[in-house]
Amino acid sequence: MVFKTKEEEIAYELKRIRTQFAKCDVPAAYDVLKQEEVMLPMPDGVRLRTLIYLPNRAGPFPTVVVRTCYPKNEAVSRVLAEEYACRGFCYVIQYCRGTGGSEGVWEPNVNERSDGKCTIDWVCAQPFVGNVGCAGNSYLALTGWVIADIVPEQVKTMYLTHYGLFRYVSAYQDGMFRHDVLTAWAMENAGFPVSADYLESCAYRPQETVDEDLWGQRVDWYRDWVTSCDEDDDYWNTGLWGQFKEIPGRVKIPLYIGEGWYDHHLQSAIETYRNLSEESRRHSTFLIGAWDHNFNSALDDRTAENLENDNVLRCFRWLYDILVREEMPQPQIAAYIIGDDRWHYRREYEIPRQAYKRFYFSGRQQSGTYSLSENVGTNLGEVSYVYDPNNPVKTYGAESCLHSKELRGSLRQQKPGFRNDVISFISDPIEEPFTTAGAISATLEVSSDAEDTAFVVKIIEEMANGKAYHVRSSITTLGYRGHSKKRIPYRPGEKVSINIRMWDLTWKFQRGSRVRVDVTSSNFPEYSIHSNFPGGWAKIKNCKTARQTVYFGGNSSYIEFPLL
């Protein structure tokens, strides 16, 4: 759902919370006894604004701790606190330093581990506090994750949605920066008002100086993001982000980890779950639904009876069962299958692979498109197009967008080959439906007249009724081909094999529909625009056009679907 103003969004959210709690099987049995506000001192003397809600009954109380950096959402936080307190909980809300009335300087991520540890220790020491749990979505989930391995014994669980601790995975795909996640977030959370145009900011060259040139002030942490292009850069593997990646393996408590197939933290959260300790996994749940970052359905104009995308009561029930009933949950992986409107349940995330389905790129069709075949083709061929960085293909349908809510999800797609630099390959109608689960990948044999450039693949299902929907898309570069962790050279005109790896997904392709693959070289603003020059993308000021060629026939270029 897209709102015109922040006020509309908050009003909708308040109504939704009240409506959901009205259905709760734990009745509101108490008044809110106290709404207390304290300025809690941290070890360095900085005081953080902390709100405490208590029920009108004798303690100790099961307690929920939430740490946030979003003061505009305070009305939502207070309504949740009231609903929990009316059901016997103590509810604690704290603002991160430099936000919402807390002292100190706002510097994202840096202080959350030390501030969170100090806060959780203080909460657990209060005489009215019993079993404790942490909860949060997005950055609020980060504040839970970063202390999950160092909490006191009193902390029994955490409910964390839409976040992962593998930051490079959220920031880059083979050297291409995710503007709609991190540039947008930086502009909204720079610590000062930014009035510059968002798309102009994303397209600005050199991106390294967009902060001073367009935003008005230097933002060092954003510069770190855009200049640390390699996965094995020290920035992502030492210090703060290196420490974050080590946390999952040390966690001992049960966790609820929630994600959406079209949330920009999805793949980072998957990597986080994969690295979770066995002790924690034995009692944890990992659930992935067909929604976006705000739990809105990502299925465009399609209806689904079993979407189950309301997070309000699911969170309450998880915390109630563990903190109040003191029940240890059983391990569970739950994945919603798009196209089948059902959930697939298992105990382990990884699925033993029995088979893959391949579609091979093949020759030109009369319609001007190209074909996909389940049989290896014998006729070799090629198709070329010109990619102009000053006229990028616009994102429409995306798995890793945050700011541009209207772009994310499994959206209806335009007709095949809707631009000269978009080459469409289409299969015959599918005779037997199949379900893919995991990471779809594309292997392409390509060349370019540039020293470096990008290639994008978008997977689409064209339904028998004529509608076409975005399934998955991803990007790679010649400089990071083979998912190299460092940039490697490319000689213009050289024919090379590249692999484009999608984020995980569970999707059922229907009988009678067609698989369509669009190949192009840009997907803006989900990803940065490749200048067609080699080197660090954020330092490059100029751009040029590039002639791109895709080769097909035999087994040179194909799409591979892992089957459920």
N, C-alpha and C positions, 0 to 999 in steps of 0.2 A: 504494500500500500504506500502510495506517494502522497506526502502532505505538502501544502503550500507554505506553512509556517511551522516553526518549532512549537508554538503554542498549540496548534491543531494536533500535532503529534503527541504532545504530553497529555492533552485532554482525552484523546483516544486511548492512550495507555492507562490512564487512571480509571477510566470506565471499564476497560478490559480486565484490569486487576480486580476491581470490585466484583465484576460479574463472575469471574472464575472462583474467587473465594466464596461467593454465595453458593457455589456447588460443592464446596469442600465437605468431606465427610467428618472432619473434626470441627465442631461448631465453635462459634465465637462465644466463649463462656465467661470472659472477663472484660472489665474495663481496662483502659490504659492508666495505670497508677501514676506513672511519672514519665515526663519527657525532659531528660536532663541534658545539659550541654556543658562539656568540660574542654579545656585547652590542655591536651595531654602532652607533657614534655618528652622530647626524644633525648637520647644521650648527649647530643651536641647543643641542647638548650632550646632548639626550635620546637614550638608548641603547635600541635595539630588539633584542629577543631573536630570534636568527637561527640556524636549524639547518641544518647542511650534511652531506649524505650523499655519500660518494665510493666508487667501485668499486675493487676490488683489481686494478688494472692501471695502466699508465703513461698519463699525460695527454698533451695536454689533452683534456678531456671535453666532449662536448655537454652543455649545462647547461639545466636547467629552473628557473625562478624562480616561486614562488608566495607571494603576500602575503595574509594572512588575519586576520580579527578574531574567529574562532570557536575558542576554546581547547577547547571541549567536543568538537570534531572532531579533536583532535590525533592520536588513535590512527589515524584514517583517513588523515591526512596522512602519518604515519610509514610506514604500510604502502605507500602509493603511492611514497614516497621509496625504500623498500627494493626494490620491484619495478623501478623505473627504474634504480637503482644496480646491481642484479644484471644489467642489460642494457647496462651501460657508460656510464650517464649520471651526471653530478653533479646533485643535486637540492637546491635551497635553499628553505627554508620560513622566512618571517619573519612575526612578529606585529605588527599595526598598533599604534601607540602607545596605551598605556593598556589593552592586552589581552594575555592569554597570557604574562605575565611581562615585557612591554616597559614601559619607563618612560613617563612623560608622562600626559596627561589624554586619555581617550577622547572624541573629538568626531568623529562620523561625517563622512566625506568631506573634511573641511577640510584635513588634512595629507597626503593620499595622493599628491598630485602631487609635492610637494617631497620627502617621505620615499621615495617610489618612485624618483624620479630619482637621489637619493643612493645608494640601495641598488643599482640596476641599474648605475650607474657603478662602484661598488665591486666588484660581481661580475665585471664585464667586465675589471677590472684585475688579477684574480687569475691567477697563472701557470698554474694547472691548468684554466682555463676556456677552452673553444673557442667554437663557435657557441652562441648563447643564444636561448632562447625563453621566453615567459611563458605561464602557463595559469591558468585559474580559472573558477569558476561563481558567478553571482550577485555578492555583494559582492567576491569574489575576482576576478571578471572586471572589476569597476569599477577595482580597483587596477592592472590592466593597461591598460585603456582610457585612464586619465588620464595615462599617460606614453607612449602609443603614438606620439605625434608628436614626441617628444624623446629617443628612445632612441639609444644609440651604434650605430655601424655593425655591431658584433658581434651585435646583436639582429636575428635573421633573420625572426622570425614571432611571432604570438601566437595562442593557442587560447582563445577567450572565449565563454562560453555564458551565456544567460539574464540579459542585462543590456543596457541602452540608455542613451544619454547625454542623452536629451530628457526631463528629469525631470518637467516639467509633465504630459506625456502619461501617465506612470506614476502621477501623484498625483491628477489630476482628469479628469473628463469633463463638459464644459459646466457647470462650477461645482460638481459633486458630487464629494466627496472619497472616495478609495478607502480605507476603514477597514481592510479585511482585508489590505491591503498595508502601509500606513504607520503606522496606529495600533498594529497588532499588533507591527510591527517596533520601534517606539519603546518599547513596554512591555518588550520582551525585551532591548533594547539601550540603555536609558536611562542606564546607567552606575551604577545602584543597583538593588537588588531591588524589583520591583513585584509586589505580591500582590493588587492589585485585580482584580475580575472583568472579563474582557475585554469581554463584551457590554454590561455596565453602563457601562463606560468609553466604548464607541462611542456609546451612546445618551445620554450625559450632556450636559446643557445648563447653561450655555454651554460648548461644547467647549474654548474657549480656556483655561479654568482647570482642566481635568480633571487636569492634572499635579499641581498643588498640592492640589486638593480631594480627589482619590481616590488618586493615586500617592504623594504624600508630599513631592515636591520639584518645583521648577520645572525645566522642560526647554525652554529657549529655542528650540532648533532645531525642536522639534515645534510650538511656537507659530507659528514662521515658516511652517511648512507649512500649517497650518489657517487662517491669516489671509491668506495670499496666494492669493486665489481666482481672480484674473484671469490669463489666459495672458500678457498683456503687462505684468504687474507687474514692477517692477525686480528683485524677488527671483529670478525665473526667467530673467532676461535679462541680468543684469550679475553681476559677481563670479564666484563659484564655478560656478553653473549656467550662466551665460552663457558662461563660458570652456569648459565641457564641450562645449557644442553646436558649438564651433568646431574641436574636435580632429579629428573624422573627415575633414574636408576637407584636413588637413595630414598624414595618415598616409601613409607610403610603402611599408611592408612588407606582405607577404601576411598575411591574417587568415583564421582560421576563425571564423565567427560562427554559433553554434548557438542555436536557439529551439524552443519548443513552442507549438502552437496554443492551449494552455490554461495558458500561463505568464504571470504578471502583468507581465513586462517586454516582452512580444511587440511591441506597437505602437511602443514606444520604440526597440526594437532595429531594427525596420523603418525608422524614420526615420533612425536612425544609419547603417544600410547605404546608404540613399538619398543621404546626404550624404558618403559615403566618397569619397576622391579617386579619379580614374580610374586613377592609377598603382597604387594598392593594389587596386582592384577587378579589375584585369587578372589577378591571381593569387590572388584570394580566393574562399572558398566561403561561401555562406549557406544553411544547412539548417534547415528547420522541420518537426518531426515531430508526431505526435498524442500528445503527452505533456504533463505538468504541470511545475512548477518542479523537481521531484526526479526527472525522467525516468521517472515512473510512467505507464503507459498511462492515457489520459484517456477511454477508450472504454467505461467501465462494464462491462456484462456481455457485450460483444461481443469476439470473438476476431479477431486479425489476424496473419497469418503473416509479413508484411513490415514490421512496425512499426520494427524496428532501433533500439530505444530505449536501447541500452547505450552509454554515453558513454566508458567506460574505454579500450577498445582503439582507438576512433576517435581519441581524443586522442593516444594513444601513436603511432599510425601517422602522423598529421599531423606531429608533432614529429620522428619518426624520419626520415621522408622528406625533410624540409627541413634539419634540423640534422645528420643523419648522412650521408644520401645526397646532400644538397645539390641536390635536385630542386625546381624551381619549379612549383607547381601551376597547372593551367588554371582559368579562372574557371568557377564553377558555382553555379546556384541549384537547390536540391532541395526540393520541397514534397510532403509526404505527402497523398494524397487520401483523406479519410475517406469510407467507404462504398464505395470502390473497391479498397482495400488495395493501392495501388501508389503509386509516386513519380513525380512529374512533374519533368523536368529541363529547364533552359533556361540561357541565358548571361546574361540580364538579368532583374531582378526584375519590372519593369513588363511587363504583357502587353498587346499591342495589342488593343483592344476591338473585337470584331466584332459583338457583340449583347448585349442585356440581356433578362431575362425579368421581367415585372411581374405581380404579383397585386394586384387592386384590392379594397379593403374593400367589402363589400356587406351586404345585408339580413339580418334575423333568420331563423334556421332553427327547425324544430319542436323540436329538442333544447335550445333555449335559447341556443345559440351563434350566431355570425354567420358569414357566408360570405366566402370569398376567391374571386375569379374572375379568369381571365386576360383577360376581356373587360371593357371599361369599362361600368359599370352606369349605367342611366338613372334609377333610382329613388333619390332623395335620402333620407337618413335620419340618425339620430343615436342614440347610446347614452350614458347617464350613469352615474356611480358616485360614491360618497363615499369620499374618501381620508382616513384618520385616522392622523396621524404616531405616535400612541401604540400603534397596532396595525399595524406595517409588514409587508409581504409579505416572507417570509424567503427568502434566497438558497438556491437548490438547483440546481446546475449553473451554473458560472461560468468566465469566462476570465481574470479578474483577482483571484483569491484567492490568498493566501499562507499565512496562519495556519490557516484552516479547511480542512484537507486534504480533509475529508469532503464539502465543498461544491463543489469545483472539478472541471471536466471536463464531458464530454458525458454527463450523468447521466439516468437514467430519470425522466420527469416525471409529475406528478399528472394527474388527469383535467381536461378543459377546464372553465374557469370554476369552479375548485375553491374560490374565495372570491367574495363579492359584489363585491369591488373588483378582480377579475381578469376581463377581458372577452376571450373567445377567438373568433378568426376562423379558419375552417378551409376548406381548398380541397376540391374533388372529387379522387378518386384521379388521380395523375399518369399520363398515358398514355405519355409518352416520358421516360425518365430524363434528367436534365440535371446538369451539374457547374458549380458556381459557384466562382469564384476571385477573391479581392480583397475589397473592403469591401461587404457587404450594407448597404442603407440603407432606412429607413422614412420616408415623408413622411406626416404626419398633419395634418388640419385639426382644431383643438381650441379649447376655451375653458375658463375656470375662474372661479369666484367669488372666488378669492384673488388678491392682488396679485403673487404669484409662487408657483410650484409646480413639481413634476417629473412627467415622463412616462417610462415604461419600456416597451420593446418586447422581447419574447423570441421568437426564432424556434425552432420545434420541428418535427422530422420525426416524423409519426405513421406507423409502419410498417404494412404490410398485416397483420402478425401481431398487431396491437393494441398493441405497445410504442411508446412515444413518447420521443424523446431530444432533449435540449437541443443546439441548434446554435450560436446566438449570441444575445447580449443586449446592450443598451446603454441609456443614459439621457440625457435632456436636461432643461433647465429653461426656463421662459418667460423668465426673466431673461437667459439666454444663448442664446436661440433663434437659429437660423442659425449656430450655433457662433461667436457673437460673442466676441471676446477681452476685452470688458468687459461688465459687467452693464448691461442696457437696461431701460427701464420697460415695464410691462404694465398695461393698464386692465381691471379685472375685468369679465367678460362679453364681452370682445372676441374675435371669431373670428380666429385666426391660424394660419398654416402653420408647422409645426415639422419639422425633419429630425433623425432619430436615426441616427447613423452607428455601424456595428459595427466591431470590429477585423477585420482581414483573416482569411480562411479559405479553404481549398480543400476542398470537400465535394460528394459525389455524392448527389443525391436519387434514390431508387429508383422504378422503375415500380410503380404500385399504392399507393405511400405518399401521404400528404397533407401539405401544408404547413400548419402551424398557427402563428398569431401571437397571443400573449397580450399584452394592453395593461393596464398598471397604473400606479402612481405611486411605488412603492418597491421596493427590492431590497437588503435589509439582512442582513448587514453588508458585503456587497461595496461598497456605496455608503452614504454618510451619509444620514440621514433628513431629508427636506425639511420644514421647520417650517410651510410655507405662508405665511411672512412674507418680505418682501424684505430684502435686505441680506446682509452677510457671515455665512455659515451658522454659523461657530464663535462668533460673538458673541451669537447669539440665544438667549434663555433660555426663551421660551414657544413654544407651538405651537397650531394650531387645525385643525379639519377643513376640507376643501375639496370642493366639488362639481365634478367633472370631466366634460367632454363631448367625445366624439369624433364627428366628422361623416363621413359616407361617401356614396358614390354619385358618379357621374361619375369624374373623376380627382383628387378631393380628397385621398383617402388611399390609399396603396398601398405595397407592398414591392417593392424592385428588386434583382434578383440579377445581378451581372456574370457572364457566361458564359465558361468556359474555351474 
